[in-house]
Every structure is written in structure tokens, then in C-alpha cells.
Amino acid sequence: MEVIGADSPVAVAVTPAVATTHGLLGAKSQVNLTQDLIEDVWQKGRIVDGYDPEVWRVDESNSWIKKADLANHGSKYGWEVDLIVASSQGGTEALSNLRPLQWQVWCQRNGRNLTSA
């Protein structure tokens, strides 16, 4: 198990294993989110001067996301690993087609009810 952000006020333990997420395949599903993939997708978020980039980023919709809040729909800073081009439209799970996206924005983009995502 690796601890992300161990030197910051907020740390999260991530085991390279199968994790439950809502975003990657468009529904609650078991997806192999390795630590490396999570980190690579996180790096696509925009860094904001004055904020620790290992804790905070901004997604493409200009929404704040918090690294420790991956798949946390109870946090306004929660985020998902999102497919830029949906699999139904030929999109793949290649890193070039993945991005971090704040969970409420992800729900709106995918036509999901915010209370039952």
C-alpha cells in the first residue's frame, strides 16, 4: 500500500488493486485503477499557484478537485477518471482518452442524477 501525500495535511492510502469508481466505464463498476494510472490522470489536472499540486488541482471545467477524494461523491471536491470520448463512440481506456473530472460535472456530462450517481 502506498500513501499519497504523506507529507501534506491530507493523505490517502491507495492499494494497487481493483477499485470501485463511477466514471471510467460510465457506471459503477470494478475497474483496475492502479496507482500509476491514478497518478497519470491526476497529472492532467491544472496546477494552481499557491496550492499544493499533490493535493489540489482544477479540472477542465474549472472545478476544484482533491486528490484524496477520488470517487468520493460526498465531497464537493470529489472526482472521477472520465473518458473524454465515450466507449460507445469508440473511445478507449488509453491515458490519452482519460481525464480527471469533478464528480458533479461528470454526472451532468453523462446525464446522471446527482443524487444517485
C-alpha positions, 0 to 999 in steps of 0.5 A, a space after each residue: 500500500 502506498 500513501 499519497 501525500 504523506 507529507 501534506 495535511 491530507 493523505 490517502 492510502 491507495 492499494 494497487 488493486 481493483 477499485 470501485 469508481 463511477 466514471 471510467 466505464 460510465 457506471 459503477 463498476 470494478 475497474 483496475 485503477 492502479 496507482 500509476 494510472 491514478 497518478 497519470 490522470 491526476 497529472 492532467 489536472 491544472 496546477 494552481 499557484 499557491 496550492 499544493 499540486 499533490 493535493 489540489 488541482 482544477 479540472 477542465 471545467 474549472 472545478 476544484 478537485 482533491 486528490 484524496 477524494 477520488 470517487 468520493 461523491 460526498 465531497 464537493 471536491 470529489 472526482 472521477 477518471 472520465 473518458 473524454 470520448 465515450 466507449 460507445 463512440 469508440 473511445 478507449 481506456 488509453 491515458 490519452 482518452 482519460 481525464 480527471 473530472 469533478 464528480 458533479 460535472 461528470 454526472 451532468 456530462 453523462 446525464 446522471 442524477 446527482 443524487 444517485 450517481 
